[in-house]
Amino acid sequence: MPAEVKRMATETVGLALAHDSAGLHVQGSAIYIDDMREPEGTLHVAPGYVPDGAKGRIERCDLDAVRAFPGVVAVLTAKDIPGVNDCSPAMGDDPILADGEILFHGQVVFAVVAETRDQARRAAKLAKVEIARQRAAITVEDALEQGTPDVLPPYEFRRGDPEKLIAGARISVAESFHVGGQEHFYLEGQVAFAMPEEAGGMTVYSSTQHPSEVQHCVAKMLAVADAFVTCECRRMGGGFGGKESQAAQWAALAALGAHVTGRPVKCRLDRDDDMIMTGKRHDMRIDYRAAHDRTGRLTAVDASLLSRCGYSADLSLGVNDRAMFHADNAYYYPVVSIKSRRLRTNTVSNTAFRGFGGPQGMMLAERMMDNIAHRLGADPLDVRKRNFYGPRRDRTPYGMKVADNIIAEIVSELEKTSDYRARREAIKAFNAENRILKKGLALTPVKFGISFTLIHLNQAGALVHLYTDGSVHLNHGGTEMGQGLYIKVAQVVAEEFGIEPGRVKITATTTGKVPNTSPTAASAGSDLNGMAARDAASRIRKRLIDFAAREWHVAADQIRFEKGRVIIGNQSMSLGELAKRAHQARIQLSSTGFYATPGITWNRDKVEGKPFYYFAYGASCSEVTIDTLTGEMRVDRVDILHDVGRSLNPAIDLGQIEGGFVQGMGWLTTEELVFDAEGRLRTHAPSTYKIPCASDVPADFRVKLFASPGNQANTIYRSKAVGEPPLMLALSVFSAITDAIAALKPGTAPPLDAPATPEAIMKAVKAMSA
């Protein structure tokens, strides 16, 4: 594959095409796993857990009534697992079925396999399980007080001696605040369908972002080689990180049921069980101190991120590392210490969520900017701009040079197009005239690193077939969860062959075609799989060019693929005609492709390297109104300017930006997870957990793509990742709420925790009145 795409004038890449399944979605005919036709004899599995208690040794587990319930075929416990009882992504600390002890409320102890799903669920309620209850650590503060061993060792980025500088500084700030977690609330819940095959094989259809991990988990559980297990996923009804590692347990239960019974088995979690039994975004307590000059420019930062990880490690190493990587956001910290504690609690293991820790880290940066500005009586945007990365101020806390910095340019343009300065003055006048309602305005930046920080994950494979009628079969390791990855990669392949995307058949992601895949995560799906698919297609294309050059005695540079035709010197034929002639000449029309992100390194032990291939940038300006008597809040207007490089598909990218922003807004304003003192999740249904709905989308919502000359890094057609960065644009909403509350007492920084629910806003309002 050539080192760079030289044909920048494109026919298909860059078109605003609809999602490949859009028509099927609106017709209700897109096939998800629960829509698949069930073979005769299909059984259903439901998990069972202890209704009370978050920690304790299992003293009694009477399942006789469960086994006797009509329709029950088998009851599975840890003893039925022939191989390894573990569904963790790496650490080996997450049992598929609890064995001897309970470590969080909702942990699965057994599973019921029955003729119908209803029978399985009803039978699971009849179990009599008792535990010797022990004191549980539920919150960050509980873990600190009890001295619970952390799930992972602490970690730190350090440059200089910030403690000393802050202690001797004339002006400093210090604060401790909480950032809440978030439920993924995918429309399609966790689901898997396992089909037993001959000779101990197993095919598993799983709603997963990581088919290879499901394959590996099922294989080691069944004590068979990976090659005997195939995992397939055509599409997910949402994932957002919740199906990166935590889809494995439910696939394993379905596969175990199929192994024990010899019949197909489906596992589909009820929404309440799904919310109780699966992990969330990591919630954190963030403590920081900072020194700055009279203009608000930072001189030193000392921060600690205290993360509730849950009972096992899951993906907490990477999530919390990324929170540290993004604790600077777009700002330069001259002298800095960023520390992280990964605390063990008796709650479900928290996991990946869109942004993968980055949003929590950025909350530190933006909260610090707001705190400094409000105490100084300065415009928060001016304080932000004074702290941006720039010449000779371009090293991150982890030592990487920020070489592609365009944040000042983006913020400057948005400042003008959003009419920030005039609106700032209008809001001051409004707040002076209104005692009850207060308005706030904030313009915040986003700088987000693109690459897996676990370096070996930055690779992808693809498989492309060209048929003799000129149609193309495409398969790659990326998964489709609604984000439009499949259509983007199809556009790339169509571009290589000069055909319409409709001639490219998109097929389900399966470990049987492309092995050893990385998860579809870290916003790298298009970057990795687009390059791998282009590699495969370009290999076939080169074979066709070499064949045509020999057959028609034409120089290779006189052969072009465009508009479904192949121009060979002075003649033209369809791609199908050329493919048929090549096939008759015994030219291979199939190829695998591969891509590994170049130039990235990271030595975690030494805290050195270049962990990100490039940065994605954006900025958002939000205006809100709060009611100081009720705590109610309304988002009045949002302006967004986001950089996607040269967009592969502007329609898909705009949808990702809009959706990501609204999801981030939900995290920061309405989505509150409440655990009681016994470790039970009380907000485990739509009735008690409020995600944003259509009426929460700002009526005045202006989203624009930054006019970029293209990514400085050599990505696929110079595009940039767009999956995760937009979520963090919603930080402007939280900062605008903070700004509105600050109007009650100029010169004071409001003590506001996230999410900024009406109760949290009222608490901050009362604190400002004290």
Number of C-alpha atoms within 10 A of each C-alpha: 16 7 6 12 13 8 9 11 9 14 16 23 26 19 16 15 18 14 19 18 17 13 12 12 13 9 9 9 11 15 15 17 24 17 9 10 9 14 11 8 11 18 27 27 35 29 27 26 22 22 15 16 22 28 25 18 15 18 13 12 15 13 17 12 13 23 20 13 16 13 17 21 19 19 24 20 18 17 10 15 22 15 14 17 24 23 29 21 19 13 14 14 16 19 18 25 26 19 16 14 17 25 22 29 22 26 25 21 23 23 28 27 33 26 18 16 20 13 20 28 22 14 26 25 15 17 19 16 17 17 19 13 16 13 12 22 28 24 25 22 15 16 19 16 10 11 12 15 13 21 22 16 11 14 17 16 20 17 17 12 14 23 18 10 19 22 13 11 15 11 15 20 15 16 15 14 17 19 23 24 24 25 25 24 19 17 11 18 24 30 25 29 31 28 22 22 16 7 7 14 18 27 20 27 27 32 35 34 32 30 34 26 26 31 29 22 25 34 23 20 20 25 14 17 14 18 14 18 26 25 27 26 25 21 24 25 16 21 30 25 27 26 30 25 24 28 26 31 24 26 31 31 30 30 33 27 32 25 23 17 15 15 19 25 30 32 27 23 21 15 18 13 19 18 22 23 23 22 27 25 27 28 23 27 19 20 17 20 19 26 25 18 13 10 14 24 22 23 21 25 30 22 25 20 24 23 28 31 35 29 24 27 25 26 21 25 18 18 26 27 23 22 26 28 24 27 26 25 27 28 28 23 26 18 21 25 21 23 19 20 21 27 30 27 31 28 31 27 25 28 28 27 27 25 28 26 27 28 30 30 26 25 26 25 22 24 19 21 24 25 26 32 23 22 16 18 14 15 16 23 20 15 20 23 20 15 19 21 24 18 10 7 15 19 18 23 24 23 16 16 16 19 14 13 20 19 23 17 11 22 25 12 15 23 19 11 12 20 13 20 13 10 14 17 10 13 20 16 12 14 18 12 11 10 12 12 18 25 29 27 28 26 27 27 30 29 24 27 23 21 23 23 23 14 16 11 19 23 22 28 27 29 22 27 21 24 16 18 14 20 21 24 17 23 24 30 31 31 30 24 23 20 23 25 24 29 24 27 31 28 27 26 30 26 23 25 27 21 25 18 24 14 15 23 14 19 14 18 27 24 24 15 16 19 19 18 22 26 25 26 25 24 22 26 28 27 27 29 32 31 28 29 31 30 25 25 30 21 21 24 18 13 15 24 23 15 18 22 18 12 12 11 11 16 14 17 10 12 20 16 20 19 16 17 19 24 17 21 17 8 9 15 13 18 26 18 16 21 23 19 17 19 16 10 11 9 15 15 21 16 17 21 23 20 21 18 21 11 10 17 16 17 13 14 7 9 16 14 16 18 23 21 19 24 23 24 30 26 29 29 28 28 27 25 22 23 20 21 14 13 18 16 20 16 22 17 19 25 23 28 27 28 28 27 24 23 27 28 23 18 16 22 24 20 16 21 26 18 17 24 26 24 23 25 27 23 29 24 25 18 25 22 19 16 15 11 12 18 23 22 20 13 20 20 16 11 7 13 18 17 20 17 10 8 7 13 19 17 12 11 14 15 16 13 18 20 13 16 10 17 22 16 15 18 23 24 25 21 24 29 28 29 25 27 31 33 26 30 32 30 29 27 30 28 28 25 28 29 27 27 30 26 21 20 13 15 16 18 25 27 20 24 21 22 24 29 20 19 13 17 29 21 17 23 25 16 12 18 8 6
